[in-house]
Amino acid sequence: MTDRDIGMEILERIKEIKRHKSGDVQLKSTTLANPSPAQIIRKKLELSQASLVVALHGWQLKSTLLI
């Protein structure tokens, strides 16, 4: 495990957002189109509803562990 100060990281990001809003710094931003309904995504991936739920749950767990 690394010794991270999550509270300090959050405060730094809040300060960065404030600087961005005031125009002092330019942050990368991405505009996303409206997401497709889950049925269309499942069809494209050829997954059942249960399989998609399992895949998303696994992805969520991995994302949470990286924090």
MARVEXMAR-802450 format. One line per 8 residues: their letters; for each residue x, y, z of N, C-alpha, C. Coordinates in Angstrom, 2 decimals. Each point is the difference from the previous one (the first is absolute). Layout:
BEGIN
a	X:Y:Z:X:Y:Z:X:Y:Z; ...
//
This chain:
BEGIN
mtdrdigm	0.84:-1.19:0.00:-0.84:1.19:0.00:0.88:1.24:0.00; -0.49:1.01:-0.67:0.71:1.28:0.02:-0.61:0.89:1.07; 0.81:0.88:0.51:-0.47:0.95:1.01:-0.51:1.24:-0.72; -1.29:0.00:-0.33:-0.62:1.14:-0.68:-0.82:0.79:0.99; 0.00:1.30:-0.19:-0.84:0.88:0.80:-1.18:0.40:-0.88; -1.03:-0.83:0.01:-1.15:0.21:-0.86:-0.65:1.36:0.25; -0.11:0.39:1.25:-0.58:1.30:0.33:0.75:1.14:-0.67; 1.33:-0.06:0.05:0.83:1.04:-0.62:-0.16:-0.04:-1.52
eilerike	-0.08:-1.19:-0.59:-0.19:-0.11:-1.44:-1.32:0.62:-0.43; -1.05:-0.23:0.77:-1.31:0.58:-0.31:0.06:1.52:0.09; 0.63:0.52:1.05:0.12:1.45:0.14:0.80:0.61:-1.16; 1.06:-0.67:-0.43:0.79:0.49:-1.14:-0.84:0.04:-1.27; -0.82:-1.03:-0.21:-0.85:-0.03:-1.20:-1.06:1.10:0.05; -0.54:0.26:1.20:-0.99:1.08:0.14:0.64:1.34:-0.34; 1.23:0.22:0.47:0.71:1.24:-0.32:0.25:0.10:-1.50; 0.34:-1.14:-0.62:0.24:-0.02:-1.44:-1.27:0.34:-0.77
ikrhksgd	-1.14:-0.51:0.44:-1.28:0.31:-0.63:-0.30:1.49:0.12; 0.25:0.56:1.18:-0.24:1.44:0.20:0.89:0.83:-0.93; 1.28:-0.40:-0.15:0.90:0.72:-0.91:-0.49:-0.11:-1.44; -0.53:-1.16:-0.36:-0.55:-0.21:-1.34:-1.21:0.90:-0.23; -0.89:0.05:0.97:-1.21:0.82:-0.13:0.33:1.49:-0.10; 1.08:0.42:0.66:0.38:1.41:-0.06:0.83:0.31:-1.25; 0.36:-1.03:-0.76:0.74:0.20:-1.25:1.50:-0.01:0.17; 0.52:-0.31:1.18:1.44:0.00:0.24:0.70:-1.23:-0.57
vqlksttl	-0.73:-1.09:-0.17:0.59:-1.23:-0.51:-1.01:-0.67:-0.93; 0.50:-0.66:-1.05:-0.86:-0.70:-0.95:0.08:-1.50:0.29; -1.12:-0.61:0.32:-0.05:-1.43:0.26:-0.57:-0.71:-1.21; 0.43:-1.23:-0.20:-0.53:-0.81:-1.09:-1.45:-0.34:0.31; -0.86:0.14:-0.99:-1.40:-0.38:0.18:-0.47:-0.80:-1.21; -0.96:-0.84:0.25:-0.57:-0.84:-1.05:-1.51:0.09:0.07; -0.62:0.22:-1.15:-1.45:0.04:-0.07:-0.48:-1.35:-0.53; -0.87:-0.63:0.74:-0.50:-1.30:-0.39:-1.39:0.13:-0.61
anpspaqi	-0.24:-0.82:-1.00:-1.34:-0.05:-0.58:-0.90:-0.76:0.96; -1.28:0.08:-0.23:-0.94:-0.75:0.84:0.33:-1.49:-0.11; 0.08:-0.68:1.13:0.32:-1.43:-0.05:-1.13:-0.81:-0.62; 0.37:-1.11:-0.57:-0.99:-0.91:-0.58:-0.74:-0.71:1.13; -1.25:-0.35:-0.25:-0.72:-0.80:1.00:0.73:-1.34:0.22; -0.15:-0.53:1.20:0.69:-1.24:0.36:-0.33:-1.14:-0.97; -1.22:-0.05:-0.51:-0.36:-1.08:-0.92:0.85:0.04:-1.27; 0.27:1.19:-0.52:0.82:0.13:-1.20:1.45:-0.41:0.29
irkklels	0.50:0.43:1.15:1.37:-0.35:0.38:0.12:-1.52:0.16; -0.97:-0.62:0.67:0.03:-1.45:0.18:-0.03:-0.72:-1.34; -0.80:0.50:-0.92:-0.11:-0.63:-1.32:1.33:0.09:-0.75; 0.63:1.19:0.05:1.29:0.19:-0.69:1.08:-0.90:0.59; -0.03:-0.17:1.33:1.00:-0.83:0.67:-0.38:-1.48:0.04; -1.21:-0.28:-0.46:-0.53:-1.36:0.01:0.03:-0.59:1.42; -0.53:0.77:0.96:-0.04:-0.42:1.39:-1.44:-0.07:0.49; -0.26:-0.94:0.87:-1.29:-0.04:0.67:-0.02:1.10:1.05
qaslvval	-1.17:0.26:0.55:-0.10:1.02:1.04:0.88:-0.37:1.20; -0.05:-1.27:0.39:0.79:-0.46:1.15:1.50:0.13:-0.28; 0.42:-0.34:-1.21:1.43:0.09:-0.35:0.48:1.45:0.01; -0.84:0.92:-0.48:0.37:1.41:0.01:0.13:0.50:1.44; -0.92:-0.40:0.87:0.06:0.42:1.40:1.29:-0.51:0.64; 0.36:-1.24:-0.26:1.24:-0.57:0.56:1.21:0.77:-0.53; 0.01:0.30:-1.30:1.12:0.74:-0.59:0.12:1.40:0.60; -1.11:0.70:0.14:0.03:1.35:0.56:0.41:-0.02:1.47
hgwqlkst	-0.45:-1.00:0.73:0.36:-0.11:1.40:1.50:-0.23:0.14; 0.56:-0.86:-0.84:1.44:-0.24:0.02:0.78:1.26:-0.34; -0.47:0.75:-0.98:0.66:1.25:-0.39:-0.06:1.00:1.16; -1.14:0.08:0.66:-0.16:0.93:1.12:0.94:-0.36:1.14; 0.12:-1.29:0.29:0.91:-0.42:1.07:1.44:0.36:-0.31; 0.42:-0.21:-1.27:1.37:0.33:-0.38:0.23:1.51:0.11; -0.98:0.79:-0.41:0.13:1.46:0.08:0.11:0.45:1.45; -0.76:-0.61:0.88:0.00:0.37:1.41:1.34:-0.36:0.64
lli	0.57:-1.12:-0.41:1.26:-0.44:0.59:1.16:0.88:-0.42; -0.12:0.71:-1.13:1.08:0.85:-0.48:0.07:1.32:0.74; -1.04:0.35:0.73:-0.03:1.29:0.70:0.92:0.00:1.18
//
